[in-house]
């Protein structure tokens, strides 16, 4: 299964998710929001427009890592990816 992860190499939760998914054999497409302008724009668009972030906006939380499954489902929970 392929999973897209939007996050940062500086985020412990992102690093943990990348490690677990690689260990389980998932094919990961990683978008580092601090590594490229395009990655940051993709994240900001998602954060500003997706209902997934309704409880995150206005808080101190970033809402990463965000995982996008093959079927387009978006989640902030690694557990949802491992079901």
N, C-alpha and C positions, 0 to 999 in steps of 0.2 A: 504494500500500500504506500502511496505517496502522500506526504503531508508537507504543506508549506508552513514555515514558522516565521513569523514577523517578530523580531526582538532585537536584543543587543548582546554582544559578547561581554559586555560589562555587567549584565544582569544575571545574578546567580540562578534565578528561576529559569531563564532562557537556557543557560548552560546545562542545567540539570535535565531539562526537557530534551535538548539535543543529544545528550549522553544516553538517556533512557531509550529514546526512539531509535538511535543508531544501534544500540545494544540489542534491541528487539527486531532489528532487520528492516526497519522502515526506510524508505527512500525519502530523504529530507531535502527540500528546497528552502534554504535559509536566506531571509532578507534581513540584513543588519541595518537597523534604522540609524545607527551612528556612523556607518561605514560608507554611505553614499547618499547623495541628495535625492536620488530616485527612490531609494528605500524609505527615507524619511517622509517624502511626499506620499508614498503609498500608505504608510502607517497613519499619517495625519488625515488623509482622506477617509480611511476606514474608521478612525476614531471619531471624526466629525459627522459621519453619515450613517453608521451602522448601529442598530438597536442594541447590539451586544455591549456597547459602551455607555448605555444610558445611565447606569449606576456608577460609572467610573468618572465621567465628566464632572468637573467641579470639585474633585477630590485631589489629594496629593498623589494618587496612584496613577501609574502609566498605562496599565492594562496590557502588559507584555509578560510572557510571550503570548501571542495570538496564534492559534493553530487553525489552518484551513485544510479540511479533509478533501479527499478526491471528489466527493459529491457536492462540494461547495459549503458544507456546514462549517461554521466558524465557532470556536470555543476558546475560552481562556483557561480551561481545565485540562491538564495532561491526562487525567483519568478518563475523560471523554474519548480521547484518542486511543486508549488501550482497551476499550470494550470489545 
